[in-house]
Structure formats: structure tokens, C-alpha cells
Amino acid sequence: MIELNTKVMVRWKYIATHLAKEFANLGFGGHYTPEHLAQCWNSLFDFPVQSYAEPAFMRGSFSVLYNLFMTLANLDSEEDVEKADKILALLKAITGGYNHNFVEQVFHDGGYELDLPSKESARGGVLNPLFHKEVIQNCSDYFKDRHYTACVNEACKAYNKAVQKKSGSNRDGQDLMFWAYGKDGNLRINKYETESEVNEQEGIKFLSGGLMRGFRNPTAHELKVDWKFSKDDCLEILNIVSYLFKQLDKAKVSV
């Protein structure tokens, strides 16, 4: 007796085409620029995008999105459910939120059944893709699971570790920040010559020190039941950490 393979073959090309067409149109006007799409991809994946678009029919954001989705759909080591999850994660990073009914219908028509959460329960589960990559890498899982205090703590710890590494110092916390960005330290975000440049450097020093004193230390030493950050608090603090990471990236090590 011959056994028939009853597994439905997912039409990934159909899914990628319709998603790319829809979200390229939504991004018309420059919102989904190549830079934005690349940043979203790099915040989630560490492998390159492959080329699948047909130049005669696909251009602009449509072709870029199609390549992104098809790259995920053609991952040989992944099951269909893992491919779908990755495509959905990328969609969330790109758009910040999307029409679940439309996406479910596209997947359904392509031979794959999704079970998406409601818009309300899904809201706010993905960090802003424009955050610094270290914030996204260290905090995304905590934020997704609504562990906002742990999310803040991880962001602060990551920044502290990055300053230690770039400055070559074993100092920690506020002491590290006040030294590294201070007059006798070795991190300079500008030429440190004019009054405005000194003021800017001092501002980064105090912001960094305040981050350690006001946000990292309490989350590290207090019980979670006694010291909690709300979702809004978390996002505000992550904005600060992301900004400081970007200042650290451009800082030069003086000798």
C-alpha cells in the first residue's frame, strides 16, 4: 500500500509577493526606505538577504521586501512554522503593527494557517527598530514578555559593559561613567576644545552616571515586587540608553 504525502505545500512565493506588494504600498512616500528595511533586518537576523526579485516586474520597496520575505521562506534548516514566525517578526519590526486580518488571509491563501493574537494583546510587543542594536539584542525578549524592570536592568548593564570595554577600565557604574567621560578619562565624543564641546561631553558624563545611579542600581538591588517600571517608563529609559550607545559608538579613545 502506497502512503500518500498529505502535507500541504506552502506557496511561499505567493505569500511573499502579496505581503511585499501590500506593505510596499503602505510605505509609499519614503517610510520604508532601504535604510529602514536594512536596519530592521539586521536587528533580527545575522545572515545576508538573498536576491529573488525579478527586475522586470519588481522595483523599489516592493523588490526589497520580496527579497527579505523570500530569504526567510527559503531557509533550508527551518520548518514552515519557524519561517512564518520569522516573517511575522520582521513585519512587526518594519511596521510596528499591521492588519492581522489581511496577513492571516494572505497566509491562508498561500496554504498556511496562522493563529495570530488579537491586536490588543499583540500591541507593544516589539521594540522600536531604530533603537541601538545593543538595546534590541539585549532587551527584546524581556520587553516582549512584559518584564519591563528586567528590560531596563539589562539595557543599563549592556551599556556599562560597553563603556568598560571601549575605555579599557574595570571601574563600574557611576564611577566608571564619571571617569571615562570626565576630564581625566579617555572617551571623547568631540574635540573637547570649545566651551560648547566641554558642555556636551559633561552632559554625556552626567547622563551616563545618572543612568547607573537612577536606573541600574535600584533594579539590581531591590526586589521586583518593590521596584517596578511600567511599559511607558521602560520605553523612555530605553530611548536614553539607545542615545547613549550611539554617542559611545562615535566616541574616540584618547591616549
N, C-alpha and C positions, 0 to 999 in steps of 0.2 A: 504494500500500500504506500503510495507516494504522499508525503506530507506537504501540504501547500503552505508557503510563507504568507501568512495573513497580515504581516506588519505593513501598515500604511506608509508609503514612501512620502516623506515631507517634500513639498515643492519649494525648496529654499529660494530658488531664483525668482519665483512668483512673489514670495514674501518680501524679499529684499527689494525687488523692483517697486512694489506698491508702497512700502514704507518709505523708500528713498524719494519717490515722487511726491508723496503727501508731505513729508517733513521738509523737503527742499522748498516746496511752495510756501509752507508756513514760515520758513526762514528767509523768504524773499525780502530783499532790502538790506541785506548785509548782516543779519543777526547771526546766521550760521556761516560765518566766514571760515575759510580753510584753517586759519589760526585757531579759531574756537573749536572746530571739529578735531583738530590735531591734539589740542590740549585735553579735550575730553577723552580721546582715545588713550593718550599717554598716562592719564590719571588712573586708568583701569587696567591696562594691558602692557606687557613688556615685550611684545613681539610685533614685527612690522606688518603694515597693511599691504595686501596684495592687490594687483590690478585686474579687474574683471569687466570694467565698464567698456561698452562699445562706443568708440569716439564718434561714430556717425549719428548715434541716437542720444547719447548721454553727455551732458555738459554741466559745468558749474557744480553747485552743491549737490545736484542730483547724482552726478557721477561719483563724487567723493563719498556721499552717503551709501551709494550702492556698493562701492568697494569695501567700505567698513563692514556692512552687514554680510556681504558675501565672504569676506575673510573669516568672520566668525562662523558662518554656516559651513565652511569647508574645513574646519578643524578636524583632522582625522582621528585625533585621540578623544574627542568629545562625543557624548551621547546627544540625542536630539534635545533632551531636557536641559542639558548644560549649554548647548548652543542658544536655545531660546532665552535662558536666563541671562546670558552674556549680552544678547541683542537688547533685551529689555533694560539691563543695567546701563548700556550705552545710550539708549533712548532717554532714560531719566537724566543722565549726566548732560546730554545735549540740550534737552528742552526744559528740564526742571519739573516737568509734568506734562501729561499728554492725554488724549481722548482714549480712554480704555476700551470703549465700545468699538471704535474704529480698529484699534490694534488687534483686539480679540477676533474681529471679523476677518481681517487680513490673514492672521494665522490659521483660522478655521478654514478659509477658502484654500489655503495652501496645504491643508492636510494635518495641521497640528492644533490641538485643543489647549487653550490657555485657561488658567484659573486665577485671574488677577484679583487682588484685593480691591475693595471699594476705593474711590478717590479719597474719601475722608481718612481711611486707615493708612493709605499709602502716602499721604501728604507729608512732606518734610523729611522723607527718609534718606535723601541723598544730599551730600554736601555740595556747595557751590563749586563747580568745576574750575572756577577762576581762583579758588584758594590755592596757596602754595602747595606744591606736590607733596611736601613732607606732612602737611596738615591732613591732606586727603589720605595719604598712605597710613598714617598712624591713628587717625580718628574715625574713618568712615564706618567701620564695624560698630564702634561704640555709639555713634550717632544714629545709625540705622536701628540699633536695639534700644534706643532712647536712654542710654546710660550717659546722661549729659555731664555729670560731675566727673566721671571717669574720662570722658572725652576731653574735657578741659585739662585734666591732670596729664594725660598722655601728650597733648599738644605742648604743654609747658615743659615736660620732661624732654621731648624731642628737641625743642628749641635750646634748652640748657645744654644738651649733649652736643648739638651742632656748634654752639659757641665755644664749648670746651675744645672740640676737635679743630676748629679753624684757628683759635687763638693759641692752641697748644698748652693750655693751662689746666691744672687739676682743681682749681677753685670751683666753687659750686654756688648756684643760686644768685642772690642779690650781690654777694661779694664778687662773684665771677663777672657779672654784668658791669658793676661799677669800676672794676679794674680794666676789663677788656676794652670797654668803650671810653674809659676815663683818660685823663692827661697822661698817665704813666703806662697805659695799656697799649696794645699793638693792633687793634682793629680800628680802621679809619674809613668812614663811609663817604668822606670828601677830602679835600686837600688840607682841611683843618688850619686855615690861614686867616681868613677874614672873621669878623665878629659873627656874621650870619652862619658861617660854616661851623664855628665852635658851638654856637647855639643849637644848630641842627644835631651835631654829634652828642651834645649834652642831653638833648631831648630823647634820642635813641637810648642813651645810657639809662636815664630815669624811667623811660617806658619799660625797658627790659628788666630793670631792677624791680619795678612795681609789679610786673607780671609774675615774677618769682615770689615776691613778698605777699602780694594780694591774692593770687590765684593758685599758684602751685603749692605753697606751704600749707594753706588750710586744707586743700584736697588731699594732701599726703598725710596729714597728722590727725584730722578729725574723722569721726565715723560718718559714713554716708547718710545715716538717718538724721544726723545733727547738722550736716553741712551739705546743702544741695544747690545745684544750679539748675534753673529752668532751661527749656529749649531756647528761648529768646536770649537768656544770659549767655548760654553756650555759644550761640552764633555770633554774638557781639564780641566775645572774647577770642573766638577763632579768627575773626576779622583782624584783630590786633596782632595775634600770633603770626598770621599769614603775612601781614605787612612787615613785621619784624624779620621774618625769614627772608623776605625779598631784600630788605636792607642788608642783612647779613650776606646774602649772595653777592651783592655788589661791593661789599667792604673789602679793602685791601689790607694785607698784613704788613705792618711797618716793621722795619728792622732797627 
